[in-house]
Amino acid sequence: MSDDSSADLRKNDGQQFGRLPETDADRTVEGRVSRAAVVDYFEDRFAIPPGTFDDYTFWEKGAGKIWLYSGEADSPLEIEAIGMTCLRTRQEHWKPTTDFVQRFGAHASECVIDLDREAARRFAAGEDQELEWDGDWGYLIAAHTVVGEREPLGIGLYVHGELRSMVPKGRQREL
């Protein structure tokens, strides 16, 4: 590897994907989170078992946009997308994406707010609503039971007795 390409691995480039290092000690890009930190976050916040991600790799493109990919690839990688976005990390509170929650939220057993039919309808439409919740404030997985199964709807932000729907405008639905 030439000096130029190894230097590229030590900076964050918004035009390429860099695989997350396994641990903080393996970090070569300042500010980049590690795979261990991401998996720990999902376990600590939502009680998603770490083994859920055994067959996945994590990548960063840009500042703090973390992607999840089922497979292996060389790093760095100059493509438009790989897998799905799963987490935003370079902000005060890490924020899971709607796609991630809809795909992996069923594995969560903590910080999941179960919504009745009307509350689920309002959440899917992008409406904020006052709700009682006796758990942690912050980002929650909003879910609704459908045919006896808990189905994750998306990510919500719960503060001061209000659940704010984080469903992107283009994905909001009137049910």
Residue frames as a rotation matrix with the C-alpha (Angstrom) as fourth column:
MET 1
0.588 0.809 0.000 0.00
0.809 -0.588 0.000 0.00
0.000 0.000 -1.000 0.00
SER 2
-0.196 -0.670 0.716 1.43
0.595 -0.662 -0.457 3.41
0.780 0.336 0.528 -0.89
ASP 3
-0.847 -0.174 -0.503 1.80
0.516 -0.499 -0.696 6.23
-0.130 -0.849 0.512 1.63
ASP 4
-0.820 0.570 0.046 -1.04
-0.508 -0.763 0.399 8.12
0.263 0.304 0.916 -0.09
SER 5
-0.056 0.869 -0.492 -3.58
-0.207 0.472 0.857 5.31
0.977 0.150 0.153 0.27
SER 6
-0.273 -0.041 -0.961 -2.62
0.841 0.475 -0.259 4.56
0.467 -0.879 -0.095 3.89
ALA 7
-0.991 -0.036 -0.131 -3.09
0.092 -0.886 -0.454 8.27
-0.100 -0.462 0.881 4.64
ASP 8
-0.498 0.866 -0.048 -6.58
-0.516 -0.252 0.819 7.99
0.697 0.433 0.572 3.15
LEU 9
-0.020 0.478 -0.878 -7.41
0.462 0.783 0.416 5.35
0.887 -0.397 -0.236 5.77
ARG 10
-0.587 -0.305 -0.750 -6.60
0.809 -0.177 -0.561 7.81
0.038 -0.936 0.351 8.58
LYS 11
-0.913 0.344 -0.220 -9.18
-0.306 -0.933 -0.191 10.43
-0.271 -0.108 0.957 7.61
ASN 12
-0.193 0.931 0.308 -12.91
0.431 0.363 -0.826 10.44
-0.881 -0.027 -0.472 7.20
ASP 13
-0.970 -0.100 -0.223 -13.92
-0.165 -0.406 0.899 10.80
-0.180 0.909 0.377 3.56
GLY 14
-0.233 0.973 -0.004 -17.59
-0.448 -0.111 -0.887 11.50
-0.863 -0.205 0.461 2.84
GLN 15
0.208 0.283 -0.936 -17.22
-0.978 0.073 -0.196 9.88
0.013 0.956 0.292 -0.59
GLN 16
-0.261 -0.324 -0.910 -16.15
-0.382 0.900 -0.210 6.45
0.886 0.293 -0.358 0.64
PHE 17
0.849 0.526 0.059 -17.08
-0.319 0.420 0.850 3.85
0.422 -0.740 0.524 3.21
GLY 18
-0.390 -0.917 0.082 -14.61
-0.639 0.205 -0.741 2.94
0.663 -0.342 -0.666 5.93
ARG 19
0.218 0.435 -0.874 -15.14
0.288 0.827 0.483 -0.22
0.932 -0.357 0.055 7.92
LEU 20
0.698 0.062 0.713 -15.50
-0.607 -0.477 0.636 0.41
0.380 -0.877 -0.295 11.64
PRO 21
-0.466 -0.874 -0.139 -12.54
-0.573 0.418 -0.705 -0.80
0.674 -0.249 -0.695 13.69
GLU 22
-0.097 0.419 -0.903 -13.30
0.431 0.835 0.341 -3.73
0.897 -0.356 -0.261 16.00
THR 23
0.351 0.138 -0.926 -12.42
0.933 -0.139 0.333 -1.74
-0.082 -0.981 -0.178 19.14
ASP 24
0.993 -0.021 -0.117 -11.50
-0.015 -0.999 0.053 1.83
-0.118 -0.050 -0.992 20.07
ALA 25
0.294 -0.954 0.060 -7.85
-0.133 0.022 0.991 0.70
-0.946 -0.300 -0.120 20.32
ASP 26
-0.195 -0.329 0.924 -7.95
0.784 0.514 0.348 -0.27
-0.589 0.792 0.158 16.62
ARG 27
0.769 0.620 -0.155 -9.19
0.435 -0.686 -0.583 3.19
-0.468 0.381 -0.797 15.51
THR 28
-0.382 -0.871 0.308 -7.24
0.873 -0.230 0.431 4.98
-0.305 0.433 0.848 12.76
VAL 29
-0.342 0.364 0.866 -9.81
0.449 -0.746 0.491 7.70
0.825 0.557 0.091 11.94
GLU 30
-0.993 -0.067 -0.099 -10.28
0.119 -0.493 -0.862 10.33
0.009 -0.867 0.498 14.63
GLY 31
-0.554 0.831 0.051 -13.85
-0.774 -0.491 -0.400 10.35
-0.308 -0.262 0.915 15.94
ARG 32
-0.180 0.492 -0.852 -14.86
-0.621 0.615 0.486 7.10
0.763 0.617 0.195 14.25
VAL 33
0.307 0.368 0.878 -16.74
-0.915 0.366 0.167 4.77
-0.260 -0.855 0.449 16.58
SER 34
-0.801 -0.596 -0.047 -15.83
-0.594 0.783 0.185 1.11
-0.073 0.176 -0.982 16.87
ARG 35
-0.306 0.650 -0.696 -17.90
-0.232 0.658 0.716 -1.96
0.924 0.380 -0.050 16.08
ALA 36
-0.594 0.024 -0.804 -17.75
0.693 0.523 -0.496 -2.85
0.409 -0.852 -0.328 19.79
ALA 37
-0.927 0.242 -0.288 -19.20
-0.016 -0.791 -0.612 0.56
-0.375 -0.562 0.737 20.74
VAL 38
-0.528 0.765 -0.369 -22.08
-0.770 -0.247 0.589 0.21
0.359 0.595 0.719 18.24
VAL 39
-0.231 0.417 -0.879 -22.96
0.128 0.909 0.397 -3.33
0.964 -0.021 -0.264 19.35
ASP 40
-0.766 -0.094 -0.636 -22.68
0.636 0.041 -0.771 -2.26
0.099 -0.995 0.028 23.01
TYR 41
-0.874 0.480 -0.074 -25.02
-0.468 -0.873 -0.141 0.68
-0.132 -0.088 0.987 22.36
PHE 42
-0.230 0.832 -0.505 -27.70
-0.620 0.275 0.735 -1.57
0.750 0.482 0.453 20.85
GLU 43
-0.268 0.094 -0.959 -27.31
0.527 0.847 -0.065 -4.00
0.806 -0.523 -0.277 23.76
ASP 44
-0.875 -0.156 -0.458 -27.24
0.480 -0.394 -0.784 -1.32
-0.058 -0.906 0.419 26.50
ARG 45
-0.820 0.552 -0.148 -30.08
-0.551 -0.833 -0.053 0.81
-0.153 0.038 0.987 25.14
PHE 46
0.011 0.894 -0.447 -32.42
-0.969 0.120 0.217 -1.75
0.247 0.431 0.868 23.59
ALA 47
-0.039 -0.137 0.990 -31.17
-0.598 0.797 0.086 -5.11
-0.801 -0.588 -0.113 24.98
ILE 48
0.822 0.152 -0.549 -30.59
-0.553 0.444 -0.705 -6.40
0.137 0.883 0.449 21.45
PRO 49
0.738 -0.557 0.380 -28.31
0.169 0.698 0.696 -9.43
-0.653 -0.450 0.609 21.91
PRO 50
0.082 -0.808 -0.584 -24.80
-0.659 -0.483 0.576 -8.82
-0.747 0.338 -0.572 20.50
GLY 51
-0.579 -0.324 0.748 -24.94
0.179 0.844 0.505 -12.09
-0.795 0.426 -0.431 18.56
THR 52
0.542 0.838 0.060 -27.66
0.341 -0.154 -0.927 -10.55
-0.768 0.523 -0.369 16.39
PHE 53
0.806 -0.251 -0.536 -24.85
-0.524 -0.724 -0.448 -8.79
-0.275 0.642 -0.716 14.49
ASP 54
0.200 -0.788 0.582 -22.38
-0.055 0.584 0.810 -11.68
-0.978 -0.194 0.073 14.15
ASP 55
0.003 -0.156 0.988 -22.88
0.873 0.482 0.074 -11.93
-0.487 0.862 0.137 10.38
TYR 56
0.851 0.364 0.379 -22.76
0.499 -0.786 -0.366 -8.17
0.165 0.500 -0.850 9.77
THR 57
-0.395 -0.914 -0.092 -20.06
0.917 -0.386 -0.099 -5.58
0.055 -0.124 0.991 9.28
PHE 58
0.637 0.550 -0.540 -20.42
0.612 -0.787 -0.080 -1.90
-0.469 -0.280 -0.838 10.20
TRP 59
-0.268 -0.655 0.706 -19.24
0.942 -0.333 0.049 0.99
0.203 0.678 0.706 8.04
GLU 60
0.174 0.293 -0.940 -19.06
0.442 -0.877 -0.191 4.77
-0.880 -0.382 -0.282 8.25
LYS 61
-0.278 -0.203 0.939 -19.57
0.918 -0.344 0.197 7.14
0.283 0.917 0.282 5.34
GLY 62
0.174 0.274 0.946 -19.40
0.015 -0.961 0.276 10.81
0.985 -0.034 -0.171 6.12
ALA 63
-0.731 -0.467 0.497 -19.39
-0.410 -0.283 -0.867 12.02
0.546 -0.838 0.015 9.68
GLY 64
-0.793 0.294 0.533 -21.19
-0.477 0.245 -0.844 9.54
-0.379 -0.924 -0.054 11.88
LYS 65
0.327 0.876 -0.355 -23.55
-0.943 0.277 -0.187 7.86
-0.065 0.396 0.916 9.42
ILE 66
-0.611 -0.544 0.576 -23.16
-0.584 0.800 0.136 4.17
-0.534 -0.253 -0.806 10.27
TRP 67
0.173 0.574 -0.800 -24.20
-0.933 0.356 0.054 1.47
0.316 0.737 0.597 7.82
LEU 68
-0.039 -0.060 0.997 -24.82
-0.536 0.844 0.030 -2.23
-0.843 -0.533 -0.065 8.43
TYR 69
0.091 -0.031 -0.995 -23.88
-0.969 0.227 -0.095 -4.79
0.229 0.973 -0.010 5.79
SER 70
0.678 0.163 0.717 -24.43
-0.371 0.917 0.142 -8.54
-0.634 -0.363 0.683 5.70
GLY 71
0.875 -0.432 0.219 -21.11
0.454 0.571 -0.684 -9.65
0.171 0.698 0.695 4.33
GLU 72
0.187 -0.915 -0.358 -17.52
0.545 -0.207 0.812 -8.67
-0.817 -0.347 0.460 3.80
ALA 73
0.866 -0.036 0.498 -15.94
0.431 -0.450 -0.782 -6.03
0.252 0.893 -0.374 1.57
ASP 74
-0.181 -0.983 0.007 -12.61
0.919 -0.172 -0.355 -4.28
0.350 -0.058 0.935 1.20
SER 75
0.843 0.358 -0.401 -12.07
0.492 -0.816 0.304 -0.99
-0.218 -0.453 -0.864 3.05
PRO 76
-0.463 0.703 -0.540 -12.08
-0.299 -0.697 -0.652 1.79
-0.834 -0.140 0.533 2.01
LEU 77
-0.455 0.462 0.761 -14.88
0.807 0.575 0.134 1.35
-0.376 0.675 -0.634 -0.48
GLU 78
-0.794 0.148 -0.589 -15.97
-0.273 -0.953 0.129 4.01
-0.543 0.263 0.798 -2.98
ILE 79
-0.686 0.706 0.177 -19.61
0.594 0.402 0.697 3.21
0.421 0.583 -0.695 -3.75
GLU 80
-0.405 0.614 0.678 -22.91
-0.357 -0.789 0.501 5.02
0.842 -0.039 0.538 -3.15
ALA 81
0.315 0.595 0.739 -24.39
-0.940 0.089 0.330 2.57
0.131 -0.798 0.588 -0.62
ILE 82
-0.615 -0.410 -0.674 -23.65
-0.254 0.912 -0.322 -0.68
0.746 -0.027 -0.665 1.18
GLY 83
-0.687 0.407 -0.602 -26.35
0.701 0.590 -0.401 -2.44
0.192 -0.697 -0.690 3.14
MET 84
0.378 0.861 0.340 -28.55
0.586 -0.506 0.632 -0.05
0.717 -0.040 -0.696 5.14
THR 85
-0.428 -0.431 0.795 -28.01
-0.344 -0.735 -0.584 2.96
0.836 -0.523 0.166 7.33
CYS 86
0.064 0.447 -0.892 -28.48
0.637 0.670 0.381 1.97
0.768 -0.593 -0.242 10.95
LEU 87
0.462 -0.002 -0.887 -27.23
0.852 -0.276 0.445 4.73
-0.245 -0.961 -0.125 13.24
ARG 88
0.482 -0.370 0.794 -26.17
0.123 -0.869 -0.479 8.38
0.867 0.329 -0.373 13.47
THR 89
0.428 -0.388 -0.816 -23.33
0.876 0.399 0.270 8.76
0.221 -0.831 0.511 15.97
ARG 90
-0.629 -0.776 0.052 -21.77
0.740 -0.618 -0.266 12.21
0.239 -0.128 0.963 15.67
GLN 91
-0.042 0.639 0.768 -24.39
-0.226 -0.755 0.616 14.05
0.973 -0.148 0.176 17.68
GLU 92
-0.358 -0.148 0.922 -25.10
-0.900 -0.209 -0.383 14.31
0.249 -0.967 -0.059 21.40
HIS 93
-0.039 0.423 0.905 -27.37
-0.521 0.764 -0.380 11.24
-0.853 -0.486 0.190 21.46
TRP 94
-0.946 -0.324 -0.021 -26.94
-0.204 0.542 0.815 8.40
-0.252 0.776 -0.579 19.02
LYS 95
-0.034 0.983 -0.180 -30.02
-0.755 -0.143 -0.640 7.90
-0.655 0.114 0.747 16.84
PRO 96
-0.593 -0.060 0.803 -31.02
0.315 0.900 0.301 4.60
-0.741 0.431 -0.515 15.22
THR 97
-0.849 0.294 -0.439 -32.65
-0.529 -0.465 0.710 4.81
0.004 0.835 0.550 11.80
THR 98
0.152 0.982 0.109 -36.19
-0.894 0.184 -0.408 3.79
-0.421 -0.036 0.906 10.92
ASP 99
0.366 -0.068 -0.928 -34.84
-0.664 0.680 -0.311 1.09
0.652 0.730 0.203 8.58
PHE 100
-0.697 -0.696 -0.175 -32.73
-0.337 0.533 -0.776 -0.39
0.633 -0.482 -0.606 11.38
VAL 101
-0.660 0.495 0.565 -35.62
-0.635 0.034 -0.772 -0.37
-0.401 -0.868 0.292 13.85
GLN 102
0.395 0.872 -0.290 -38.01
-0.900 0.303 -0.313 -1.99
-0.185 0.384 0.904 11.38
ARG 103
0.285 -0.369 -0.885 -35.45
-0.476 0.746 -0.465 -4.73
0.832 0.554 0.037 10.59
PHE 104
-0.487 -0.661 -0.571 -33.89
0.186 0.560 -0.807 -5.36
0.853 -0.499 -0.150 14.02
GLY 105
-0.476 0.322 0.819 -36.34
-0.755 -0.627 -0.192 -3.84
0.452 -0.709 0.541 16.51
ALA 106
0.601 0.725 -0.336 -38.09
-0.472 0.661 0.582 -7.17
0.644 -0.192 0.740 17.07
HIS 107
0.071 -0.677 -0.732 -34.89
0.511 0.655 -0.556 -8.30
0.856 -0.335 0.393 18.87
ALA 108
-0.642 -0.339 0.688 -35.23
-0.269 -0.741 -0.616 -5.46
0.718 -0.580 0.384 21.40
SER 109
-0.011 0.650 -0.760 -36.64
0.762 0.497 0.415 -6.00
0.647 -0.574 -0.501 24.88
GLU 110
-0.102 -0.030 -0.994 -35.90
0.806 -0.588 -0.065 -2.59
-0.582 -0.809 0.084 26.44
CYS 111
-0.570 -0.056 -0.820 -36.79
-0.129 -0.979 0.157 0.98
-0.812 0.195 0.550 25.46
VAL 112
-0.868 0.469 0.164 -39.70
0.310 0.253 0.916 -0.28
0.388 0.846 -0.365 23.38
ILE 113
-0.707 0.705 -0.058 -42.97
-0.423 -0.487 -0.764 1.59
-0.567 -0.515 0.643 23.76
ASP 114
-0.776 0.513 0.367 -46.02
0.624 0.711 0.324 -0.48
-0.095 0.480 -0.872 22.84
LEU 115
-0.849 0.461 -0.257 -48.69
-0.483 -0.875 0.024 1.62
-0.215 0.144 0.966 21.17
ASP 116
-0.174 0.872 0.457 -52.38
0.275 0.488 -0.828 0.87
-0.946 -0.018 -0.325 20.94
ARG 117
-0.004 0.219 0.976 -54.05
0.971 0.234 -0.048 1.05
-0.238 0.947 -0.214 17.51
GLU 118
0.889 0.418 0.186 -54.82
0.451 -0.869 -0.203 4.78
0.077 0.265 -0.961 17.62
ALA 119
0.615 -0.735 -0.285 -51.40
-0.294 -0.549 0.783 5.76
-0.732 -0.398 -0.553 18.98
ALA 120
-0.234 -0.688 0.687 -49.73
0.464 0.541 0.701 3.55
-0.854 0.483 0.193 16.34
ARG 121
0.388 0.467 0.795 -51.82
0.922 -0.180 -0.344 5.20
-0.018 0.866 -0.500 13.61
ARG 122
0.993 -0.004 -0.118 -50.78
0.008 -0.995 0.103 8.65
-0.118 -0.103 -0.988 14.80
PHE 123
0.258 -0.965 0.046 -47.12
-0.125 0.013 0.992 7.60
-0.958 -0.262 -0.117 15.08
ALA 124
-0.176 -0.300 0.938 -47.07
0.794 0.520 0.315 6.19
-0.582 0.800 0.146 11.51
ALA 125
0.638 0.490 0.594 -48.59
0.744 -0.592 -0.310 9.46
0.199 0.639 -0.743 10.27
GLY 126
-0.282 -0.877 0.390 -45.70
0.641 -0.474 -0.604 11.38
0.714 0.079 0.695 11.83
GLU 127
0.461 0.562 0.687 -47.73
-0.138 -0.719 0.681 12.96
0.876 -0.409 -0.254 14.64
ASP 128
-0.800 -0.596 0.075 -46.31
-0.102 0.012 -0.995 13.78
0.592 -0.803 -0.070 18.05
GLN 129
0.295 0.950 -0.104 -48.46
-0.087 0.135 0.987 12.73
0.952 -0.282 0.123 20.99
GLU 130
-0.246 -0.272 0.930 -48.59
-0.929 -0.207 -0.306 12.93
0.276 -0.940 -0.201 24.76
LEU 131
0.479 0.315 -0.819 -48.19
-0.140 0.949 0.283 9.45
0.867 -0.021 0.498 26.24
GLU 132
0.681 -0.261 0.684 -47.31
-0.699 0.047 0.714 7.94
-0.218 -0.964 -0.150 29.59
TRP 133
0.546 -0.612 -0.571 -44.01
0.021 0.692 -0.722 6.04
0.837 0.383 0.391 29.67
ASP 134
0.950 -0.158 0.268 -42.21
-0.286 -0.107 0.952 4.91
-0.122 -0.982 -0.147 32.79
GLY 135
0.578 -0.788 0.212 -38.91
0.801 0.598 0.037 4.06
-0.156 0.148 0.976 31.09
ASP 136
-0.355 -0.842 -0.405 -35.88
0.626 -0.536 0.566 6.10
-0.694 -0.053 0.718 30.00
TRP 137
0.678 0.406 -0.613 -36.31
-0.139 -0.747 -0.650 9.27
-0.722 0.526 -0.450 28.03
GLY 138
-0.418 -0.832 -0.365 -34.62
-0.510 -0.117 0.852 9.50
-0.751 0.543 -0.375 24.67
TYR 139
-0.373 0.221 -0.901 -34.89
-0.884 0.210 0.418 7.43
0.282 0.952 0.117 21.53
LEU 140
-0.277 0.418 0.865 -37.38
-0.443 0.743 -0.501 4.56
-0.853 -0.522 -0.020 21.78
ILE 141
-0.988 0.134 -0.078 -38.60
0.004 0.524 0.852 1.86
0.155 0.841 -0.518 19.46
ALA 142
-0.317 0.947 0.048 -42.30
-0.835 -0.255 -0.487 2.41
-0.449 -0.195 0.872 18.84
ALA 143
-0.988 -0.019 -0.156 -44.14
-0.085 0.899 0.429 -0.88
0.132 0.437 -0.890 18.31
HIS 144
-0.112 0.989 0.098 -47.65
-0.982 -0.095 -0.163 -2.20
-0.152 -0.114 0.982 17.84
THR 145
-0.623 -0.038 0.781 -48.98
-0.148 0.987 -0.069 -5.74
-0.768 -0.158 -0.621 18.19
VAL 146
-0.039 0.543 -0.839 -50.25
-0.999 -0.053 0.012 -7.15
-0.038 0.838 0.544 14.89
VAL 147
0.554 0.365 -0.748 -51.73
-0.463 0.882 0.088 -10.67
0.692 0.298 0.657 14.77
GLY 148
0.992 -0.037 -0.124 -50.22
0.124 0.538 0.834 -11.45
0.036 -0.842 0.538 18.16
GLU 149
0.196 -0.979 0.047 -46.68
0.977 0.191 -0.099 -10.30
0.088 0.065 0.994 17.23
ARG 150
0.495 -0.153 -0.855 -44.94
0.252 -0.917 0.310 -7.10
-0.832 -0.369 -0.415 18.32
GLU 151
0.368 -0.322 0.872 -44.03
0.917 -0.029 -0.398 -5.18
0.154 0.946 0.284 15.15
PRO 152
-0.293 -0.534 -0.793 -41.58
0.594 -0.751 0.286 -2.27
-0.749 -0.388 0.537 15.33
LEU 153
0.726 0.636 0.264 -42.95
0.630 -0.460 -0.626 0.80
-0.276 0.620 -0.734 13.54
GLY 154
0.389 -0.623 0.679 -39.98
0.356 -0.578 -0.734 3.13
0.850 0.527 -0.003 13.81
ILE 155
-0.506 -0.657 -0.558 -37.90
0.818 -0.161 -0.552 5.29
0.273 -0.736 0.619 16.09
GLY 156
0.594 0.681 0.429 -39.45
0.412 -0.715 0.565 7.89
0.691 -0.158 -0.705 18.35
LEU 157
-0.650 -0.734 0.199 -38.02
0.224 -0.435 -0.872 10.47
0.726 -0.522 0.447 20.73
TYR 158
0.425 0.800 -0.424 -39.63
0.653 0.054 0.756 10.55
0.627 -0.598 -0.499 24.17
VAL 159
-0.800 -0.597 -0.052 -39.17
0.468 -0.568 -0.677 13.71
0.375 -0.567 0.734 26.25
HIS 160
-0.932 0.358 0.065 -41.34
-0.321 -0.727 -0.607 15.51
-0.170 -0.586 0.792 28.81
GLY 161
-0.344 0.855 0.387 -44.31
-0.023 0.405 -0.914 13.13
-0.939 -0.323 -0.119 28.43
GLU 162
0.556 0.513 -0.654 -44.38
-0.629 -0.255 -0.735 13.40
-0.544 0.820 0.181 24.64
LEU 163
-0.005 -0.491 0.871 -43.52
0.470 0.768 0.435 10.78
-0.883 0.412 0.227 22.02
ARG 164
0.220 -0.028 -0.975 -42.21
-0.685 -0.716 -0.134 12.49
-0.695 0.697 -0.177 18.90
SER 165
0.781 0.099 0.617 -42.45
0.313 0.792 -0.524 10.44
-0.540 0.602 0.588 15.75
MET 166
-0.088 -0.881 -0.465 -39.16
-0.445 -0.383 0.810 10.31
-0.891 0.278 -0.358 13.84
VAL 167
0.151 0.219 0.964 -40.73
0.693 0.672 -0.261 8.55
-0.705 0.707 -0.050 10.85
PRO 168
-0.825 -0.530 -0.196 -39.31
0.233 -0.634 0.738 10.35
-0.515 0.563 0.646 7.79
LYS 169
-0.256 0.777 -0.575 -41.88
-0.589 -0.597 -0.545 12.44
-0.767 0.199 0.610 5.89
GLY 170
-0.321 0.080 -0.944 -41.61
-0.919 0.214 0.331 10.27
0.229 0.974 0.005 2.78
ARG 171
-0.802 -0.015 -0.597 -42.42
0.027 0.998 -0.062 7.15
0.596 -0.066 -0.800 4.81
GLN 172
-0.796 0.582 0.165 -45.30
-0.339 -0.203 -0.919 8.52
-0.501 -0.787 0.359 6.88
ARG 173
-0.813 0.563 -0.146 -48.62
0.201 0.508 0.838 6.79
0.546 0.652 -0.526 6.25
GLU 174
-0.393 0.817 0.423 -52.26
-0.919 -0.352 -0.174 7.44
0.007 -0.457 0.889 7.04
LEU 175
-0.948 0.027 -0.317 -53.59
0.013 0.999 0.046 4.14
0.318 0.039 -0.947 8.34
